[in-house]
């Protein structure tokens, strides 16, 4: 079966713009989590969605938001981009909320110039 | 804040040696998972250990779990250059990873 698909793979945006990233989980998986990874801060948790509801949220400003659709696909949005938002954004899907292996996408590399 | 915290932050060994990295977590768990990340790519699941297990093996990987200390360790035996990667741990019910352990295996 298909793995976790993140689109786009690479993105270049200008400061002040907004961006939307997409994650399609494995078929049948209902939980999607988002992470930001930078060389300086490591892998940081953004938020987790389960059955269209945000279950957990990391310590990020309100410029970072997300949502999940009824088909479990998820999007995250970053508004008013800053240079520091340049990072690899990873999403992970799990079959249900607990006790199961997470499958990660290859990530979206966002560069803010 | 993160739930899994890996130690050491970096580890450099020669091919053929064993590598041990540790993980501490904060909450009660149902199980704990270890992941590997090759540079700039997504994480790959390595092994899951349940809270009622103390040790688990998978190929060259050996994971231990001590729920009383809220800690786990990952041992990679007979390391290879291809094991060079970052390793992360975290409870399945709260996958907020730490900074990971960066393992370098020199040929």
Boltz contact constraints between the chains, C-beta under 6 A:
constraints:
  - contact:
      token1: [A, 33]
      token2: [B, 95]
      max_distance: 6.0
  - contact:
      token1: [A, 42]
      token2: [B, 99]
      max_distance: 6.0
  - contact:
      token1: [A, 43]
      token2: [B, 97]
      max_distance: 6.0
  - contact:
      token1: [A, 45]
      token2: [B, 96]
      max_distance: 6.0
  - contact:
      token1: [A, 90]
      token2: [B, 42]
      max_distance: 6.0
  - contact:
      token1: [A, 98]
      token2: [B, 30]
      max_distance: 6.0
  - contact:
      token1: [A, 98]
      token2: [B, 92]
      max_distance: 6.0
  - contact:
      token1: [A, 98]
      token2: [B, 93]
      max_distance: 6.0
  - contact:
      token1: [A, 99]
      token2: [B, 30]
      max_distance: 6.0
  - contact:
      token1: [A, 99]
      token2: [B, 31]
      max_distance: 6.0
  - contact:
      token1: [A, 99]
      token2: [B, 92]
      max_distance: 6.0
  - contact:
      token1: [A, 101]
      token2: [B, 45]
      max_distance: 6.0
  - contact:
      token1: [A, 104]
      token2: [B, 42]
      max_distance: 6.0
  - contact:
      token1: [A, 104]
      token2: [B, 43]
      max_distance: 6.0
  - contact:
      token1: [A, 105]
      token2: [B, 42]
      max_distance: 6.0
  - contact:
      token1: [A, 106]
      token2: [B, 41]
      max_distance: 6.0
  - contact:
      token1: [A, 106]
      token2: [B, 42]
      max_distance: 6.0
  - contact:
      token1: [A, 107]
      token2: [B, 42]
      max_distance: 6.0
